[in-house]
Amino acid sequence: MFASENGLRGDPRLKGISEAIRVVPHFPKQGIMFQDITTLLLDHKAFKDTVDIFVDRYRAMGISVVAGVEARGFMFGPSIALAIGAKFVPLRKPKKLPGEVISEQYELEYGSDCLEMHIGAVQPGEHVLVIDDLVATGGTLSAAIKLLERVGAEVVECACVIGLPEFQGQNRLNGCDGAVYEFAVHVHLSPISPSCCKCPGSRCHRAVQGKLNMMRMCIKLAKSRV
């Protein structure tokens, strides 16, 4: 479901948010168009508008946990959590949390990585919103969903500020249980187009078709219910 179909057609905030995000060519390596949100954070109005759009969507969804993916999910997650009356839980890279943790490993285009969460931070049955700055291949968000579902939480949605359509992140998200939305307020195409992959053992019986559109905030559903 596109934002224009969700009450945001012609919303001037979307243009301001998009323009506030700087694109840095060939960083951190040749061929990558880096989406730099630090310039968005410098713009008080654009930053506030970004948070407000998410808050307006999630305020009445009964969410008790906002889980932020390291590291840029930490920049948006706490503000959203405070505004909707939820707690904030950081999902961190290995050996960053001091207490006992539960871990979820995931595959990257080259190699692998891992997300960790403190045991007891999220309780069974809690409704969770996952926040990150960007969705590309969807691997990190998939790991976050699996990690939270392993402790009995229900992931209501995933929210991202930036979506990269040619990475087809929704395809990997389709392999995870739960209702997942990709919610992007800025989209910029990158020249890199890795092959997509899907989570093993998928029970998903509905798949999102198509891609995110450039420079449009969109929400696409990848719903899995058995």
Summary of the structure (lengths in Angstrom):
residues: 226
radius of gyration: 16.4
end to end distance: 22.0
largest distance: 47.0
contacts: 747
relative contact order: 0.16
helix: 28%
strand: 31%
